[in-house]
Amino acid sequence: MALLRGIFWIALFIFFTFCFVVLFEYGTHDFTNGFQKEFSRVKTFVLKFTRRILFRLKCRCNRQIAHHQEICGWPRGPSRRSPG
């Protein structure tokens, strides 16, 4: 339960920090438009960052699979039939 409470407080802190930054940059007269613009920027940044991380993990995984295939002939494995 303490972990859930900690995550809640961190999320609340991030949200109010974001609101403060938007309020500081755009003021009260343009807060909603500024909030939408900055949220769009943050969302784009997070999506690019996660795509980059997922791409790197996928490449690393593919390299490990290729290495494993070279070593033991995976996924089919070596042939067990006797020649002839």
C-alpha positions as CSV (number, residue, x, y, z in Angstrom):
1,M,0.0,0.0,0.0
2,A,2.9,2.3,0.7
3,L,4.2,1.8,-2.8
4,L,0.9,2.7,-4.3
5,R,0.8,5.9,-2.1
6,G,4.3,6.8,-3.2
7,I,3.5,6.3,-6.9
8,F,0.4,8.5,-6.4
9,W,2.4,11.3,-4.8
10,I,5.1,11.2,-7.5
11,A,2.4,11.4,-10.2
12,L,0.7,14.2,-8.4
13,F,4.0,16.1,-8.1
14,I,4.7,15.6,-11.8
15,F,1.3,16.8,-12.8
16,F,1.4,20.0,-10.6
17,T,5.0,20.7,-11.8
18,F,3.8,20.5,-15.4
19,C,0.9,22.8,-14.6
20,F,3.2,25.3,-12.9
21,V,5.5,25.4,-15.9
22,V,2.6,25.9,-18.3
23,L,1.2,28.6,-16.1
24,F,4.6,30.3,-15.8
25,E,5.2,30.2,-19.6
26,Y,1.7,31.0,-20.9
27,G,0.0,32.8,-18.1
28,T,-3.6,32.6,-17.0
29,H,-5.1,34.0,-20.2
30,D,-3.7,31.2,-22.4
31,F,-3.4,28.3,-19.9
32,T,-5.6,25.8,-21.8
33,N,-4.0,26.3,-25.2
34,G,-0.5,26.2,-23.5
35,F,-1.5,23.0,-21.6
36,Q,-2.5,21.4,-24.9
37,K,0.6,22.5,-26.7
38,E,3.0,21.4,-24.0
39,F,1.1,18.1,-23.4
40,S,1.5,17.4,-27.2
41,R,5.2,18.1,-27.0
42,V,5.7,15.8,-23.9
43,K,3.6,13.1,-25.6
44,T,5.7,13.3,-28.8
45,F,8.9,13.2,-26.7
46,V,7.8,10.2,-24.7
47,L,6.6,8.3,-27.8
48,K,9.9,8.9,-29.7
49,F,11.9,7.9,-26.6
50,T,10.0,4.7,-26.1
51,R,10.2,3.8,-29.8
52,R,13.9,4.3,-29.6
53,I,14.3,2.1,-26.6
54,L,12.0,-0.6,-28.0
55,F,14.0,-0.6,-31.3
56,R,17.2,-1.0,-29.4
57,L,15.8,-3.9,-27.4
58,K,14.5,-5.5,-30.5
59,C,17.8,-5.2,-32.3
60,R,19.6,-6.6,-29.2
61,C,17.2,-9.5,-29.0
62,N,17.6,-10.2,-32.7
63,R,21.4,-10.3,-32.4
64,Q,21.1,-12.7,-29.5
65,I,18.7,-15.0,-31.4
66,A,21.0,-14.9,-34.5
67,H,24.0,-15.7,-32.3
68,H,22.1,-18.6,-30.7
69,Q,21.1,-19.9,-34.2
70,E,24.7,-19.9,-35.3
71,I,25.8,-21.9,-32.3
72,C,23.2,-24.6,-32.1
73,G,21.1,-24.4,-35.3
74,W,18.1,-23.1,-33.4
75,P,15.0,-23.2,-34.0
76,R,15.2,-26.5,-35.9
77,G,18.3,-27.9,-34.3
78,P,20.7,-30.3,-36.0
79,S,19.3,-33.0,-38.1
80,R,19.0,-36.3,-36.2
81,R,18.6,-38.5,-39.3
82,S,21.5,-40.8,-40.3
83,P,22.9,-40.1,-43.7
84,G,21.7,-42.4,-46.5
